[in-house]
């Protein structure tokens, strides 16, 4: 009953990090095993028990997804840049900033596993580059670089989608 109640919640989190539904289901099930194992020691952090439980579960599921990513994506090349050579430029609000959560997730699913993971951790889950670097065993500069490349790829996909939409309107 617990699994059924929180299955959708867990699947939504895991789908953000996985390339296929099968991978997501593997992460969901591994995550639930960890949750079941640790449930007896769970202590709510807020007055709202369910919100505390979901926050705790999300943390376990994200960490399980990161473990799955590290285990299955060892061969992806991740560029390593020195922190001192990389600066994120401050820009005006972009098209990405105006998109809905669902629209972002649909495009994010098309990113490479490395870019998708870093984008999700930073933009969706609110991790700082230092935390991402530590969890993925990469440098902070690599995290920043890959986030920048993920955003560039998303913008490229958006431009391509806008061109296709415009061409369909003309025809």
C-alpha positions in Angstrom: 0.0 0.0 0.0 2.9 2.4 0.8 4.5 1.6 -2.5 1.3 2.2 -4.4 0.7 5.5 -2.6 4.1 6.9 -3.4 4.9 5.1 -6.7 3.9 8.1 -8.9 5.9 10.5 -6.8 9.0 8.3 -6.9 8.6 7.6 -10.7 8.4 11.3 -11.5 11.7 12.0 -9.7 13.5 9.0 -11.2 12.3 9.7 -14.8 14.1 13.0 -14.7 17.4 11.2 -14.3 17.0 8.1 -16.4 17.0 7.6 -20.2 14.4 4.8 -20.3 11.4 3.8 -18.3 13.1 0.5 -17.5 16.0 2.4 -15.9 13.7 4.6 -14.0 11.8 1.5 -12.7 15.1 0.0 -11.5 15.9 3.2 -9.7 12.4 3.4 -8.2 12.6 -0.1 -6.9 16.2 0.3 -5.6 15.1 3.5 -3.9 12.1 1.9 -2.3 14.3 -0.9 -0.9 16.5 1.8 0.7 13.4 3.6 1.9 11.9 0.5 3.5 15.2 -0.3 5.1 15.5 3.1 6.7 11.8 3.8 7.4 12.0 2.6 11.0 14.5 5.4 11.8 12.7 8.2 9.8 12.0 11.3 11.9 9.8 14.0 10.5 11.5 17.4 10.2 8.2 19.4 9.9 4.8 19.5 11.4 3.4 18.1 8.2 4.3 14.4 8.3 3.7 13.7 4.6 5.8 16.7 3.4 8.6 15.5 5.7 8.3 12.0 4.4 8.3 13.1 0.7 11.3 15.3 1.2 13.2 12.4 2.9 12.1 10.0 0.1 13.1 12.5 -2.6 16.6 12.7 -1.1 16.9 8.9 -1.1 15.6 8.6 -4.7 17.8 11.4 -6.1 20.9 9.8 -4.4 19.8 6.4 -5.8 19.5 7.9 -9.3 22.9 9.5 -9.0 24.4 6.1 -7.9 22.7 4.5 -10.9 24.0 7.2 -13.2 27.6 6.8 -11.9 27.4 3.0 -12.3 26.0 3.1 -15.8 27.6 6.1 -17.4 31.3 5.6 -16.8 32.2 5.9 -20.4 30.7 9.4 -21.0 33.3 12.1 -21.5 33.0 14.9 -19.1 35.1 18.0 -19.8 37.1 19.1 -16.9 37.8 22.8 -16.6 39.6 24.8 -14.0 37.2 26.8 -11.9 39.3 30.0 -12.5 38.7 29.7 -16.2 35.0 29.5 -16.2 32.5 32.2 -15.4 28.8 31.9 -15.9 27.7 35.1 -17.7 24.6 36.8 -16.3 22.0 37.1 -18.9 18.5 38.4 -19.2 15.5 36.0 -18.7 15.7 33.3 -21.4 13.0 31.2 -23.1 13.9 28.4 -20.7 13.0 30.6 -17.8 9.5 31.0 -19.2 8.8 27.4 -19.9 6.5 25.2 -17.8 7.9 22.3 -15.7 6.5 19.7 -18.1 7.9 21.4 -21.2 11.4 21.6 -19.6 11.2 17.9 -18.6 10.3 16.8 -22.2 13.3 18.7 -23.6 15.6 17.7 -20.8 14.9 14.0 -21.5 16.6 14.6 -24.9 19.9 15.7 -23.4 22.8 13.4 -23.0 22.9 11.5 -19.6 25.6 13.8 -18.2 24.0 17.0 -19.2 20.6 15.8 -18.1 21.8 14.7 -14.6 23.6 18.0 -14.0 20.7 20.1 -15.3 18.3 18.2 -13.1 20.4 18.4 -10.0 21.1 22.2 -10.4 17.9 23.5 -11.9 15.2 21.2 -10.7 16.5 19.9 -7.4 18.4 23.0 -6.4 21.8 21.5 -5.7 24.8 23.8 -5.8 27.7 23.1 -8.1 29.9 22.1 -5.2 27.4 19.5 -4.1 27.0 18.2 -7.7 30.8 18.0 -8.1 31.1 16.1 -4.9 28.3 13.6 -5.6 29.5 12.9 -9.2 33.2 13.0 -8.5 33.9 15.9 -10.9 35.2 19.4 -10.5 33.0 22.4 -9.8 34.2 23.8 -13.2 33.0 20.6 -14.9 29.6 20.9 -13.3 29.3 24.6 -14.4 30.5 23.8 -17.9 28.1 20.9 -18.3 25.2 23.0 -17.0 26.1 25.7 -19.5 26.3 23.2 -22.3 23.0 21.6 -21.3 21.3 25.1 -21.4 22.9 25.7 -24.8 21.6 22.4 -26.1 18.1 23.2 -24.7 18.1 26.6 -26.4 19.2 24.9 -29.6 16.3 22.4 -29.3 13.9 25.3 -28.6 15.1 27.2 -31.7 14.8 24.1 -33.9 11.3 23.5 -32.5 10.3 27.1 -33.1 11.6 26.9 -36.7 9.6 23.8 -37.3 6.5 25.3 -35.8 6.9 28.5 -38.0 7.4 26.4 -41.1 4.2 24.4 -40.4 2.3 27.7 -40.1 3.5 28.9 -43.5 2.6 25.6 -45.3 
